């Protein structure tokens, strides 16, 4: 089969379309359950860029097939599985998704309705699972104020989408006018720019109190200002470090105003609390079936341009998810359109 292959871990620019063997057996994370999916759309994210340089914590030795997310149709499922042949599904596979077929992880795969396109499905699982889990760990309650970094990116836009109409103080931090427009479309009530004193503006927007929760997939030198923007008892949720550097915190800042800093990582939580996985999958399937969520597909690349996908993220050009259309859909959105 054809796949987006990374021959050596020297960066995203070496990715190439190549013939590779069809997947055999079960995914290593699937406890022996073989779930085979015909891929219609695949997606890449920041971990794909890290992995292309050999810098991701769940490293795959080169050569490997890129792409961590997929949407498609089940070709083979084990007896007694939640899935049957012909199901429309979306999920996370920790690489290997940008191919004509992929072995999925049942615990990280959900059914999607016909009303959700495969392109939207490829943008759904990772972003919305991360966003939902971040809000769960933060203990979000209706009406609390939330500030979202990287608000035009995959996780940031999903957080905005999930909080749409659940608070009237939903602040987005972005770096450009076009990303500001994207954040507003996704539900932000106020947009702050990284070239402004956004921490001061966030406090002003909340009556000088500060926000209740900060969701941060970016990291870097904005971390301290995120702490400054929090109200007493506020929570800063660490999702990732897309900016590239890992910040450090002076813990006296936490003591002075009863602040909390929490990491957001779904996999270790599921390992410690196995029953939680079913709850997460049910929540995600309910979201998809309700039609109330709209995964932000910012870039759709045809299959023959798949090698360009990771470069869009690496150059910080992505708005929402970068999707590769392995098998075109009649309903697919053109590049740059929010479905």
Secondary structure, 3 states (H helix, E strand, C coil): CEEEEECCCCCHHHCEEEECCCCCCCCCCCCCCCEEEEEEEEEECHHHHHHHCCCCCCCCCCCEECCCEEEEEEEECCCCCCCCCCCEEEEECCCCCCECEEEECHHHEEECCCCCCHHHHHCCHHHHHHHHHHHHHHCCCCCCCEEEECCCCHHHHHHHHHHCCCCCCEEEEECCHHHHHHHHHHCCCEEEECCCCHHHHHHHHCCCCCEEEEEECCCHHHHHHHHHCEEEEEEEEECCCCCCCCCCCCCHHHHHCCCEEEECCHHHHHHHCCCHHHHHHHHHHHHHHHCCCCCCEEEEEEHHHHHHHHHHHHCCCCCCEEEEECCCCCCCCCCCCCC
